[in-house]
Amino acid sequence: MTKKVKIGSLTMGGGSPVSVQSMLCAHYYDIEGNVQQAVELEKAGCELVRVSVPCEQALQLIPAIKSSVSIPLVADIHFDPSLAIRSVEAGVDKVRINPGNIGSDAMATRVIDCCRDRGVPIRVGVNSGSVEKELLQMYGGPTAEALVESALRHVRLIEERGYDQIVVAIKSSNIPTMVSAYRLMAKKCDYPLHLGVTEAGTVRMGTIKSAIGIGSLLLDGIGDTIRVSLTGDPVKEVEAGRDILLALGLRKGVEIVSCPTCGRTEIDIISIANEVERRTRDLKMDLKVAVMGCVVNGPGEASNADIGIAGGKDCAVLFKNGRIVRKLTGDYVDQLLSEIHRMKN
Ligand code: SF4
């Protein structure tokens, strides 16, 4: 089991639920835009939000965001250790540094000491592009071993300063490399691991890549927090992250089971399934809901669902645990939803 790390109000690692996080992408000088995005992310279920602090002006974002959301805030720092220190002073709950570009060990030490003194955790965030030259030469490129070694160097530096509130990320855009790197890291340290595929791509492909990379590791029992990186609205990152956890049974929620439809389908299953998914998305209950095309095979094929509907000729049937309960006419979705809400109470 990994160590417990406390990030503001969130506990990460040590058997805590896997958290979903995302990053703001409004310009650093657009305070209102960043605040609005942070509020939207929190509403979508984001549990930890990160903001870039590329310059002094961006420090103003920290109090503005902190006063608008209740989820912890992480400052993302590159190149300038003094910005990390000032972010901590401004009240961030965690600092993410990229060891490859934060400067000399002496500079990094200043950041570590400041975080330790204020109890602010540090995420060591290594990626393929940040691995030190000598490690690239030694391992013949940004291999899993090189990524892990780069992260461990910085973990040791933090440990030497008497601090252990550490989270580690070792991201690659190459899925096999990313998966191998995290598996190796999980054997070498017991700090919480932040999982993600870097530069994963657009919403469609990035979601697929992330589901494979992050999902494989979570199935191995590796990973304490996840970020799905997408070239798109960060709310989509949060939705994808939550759906990955839901699909793996790591998060409570309503899971939709729906058939691909075929020539036997009598009702418009595609729009019904989408509507049921949309209307059950925010329900905090563990439930498997089936939407099936035909009454002949639907209830049997979806017998592991708690409740469902299957299409018939100009009607549908409601079934529970594979057994037909009654015939439905009129608005099937409304009736299914009211049954679900009854189960909730
Ligand atoms: S449940 Fe019925 S409509 Fe759906 S795929 Fe199976 S046979 Fe076809």
Residues whose N, C-alpha, C, O or C-beta is under 5 A from the ligand:
A	BS01	SF4	C259 P260 T261 C262 R264 T265 M292 G293 C294 N297 G298
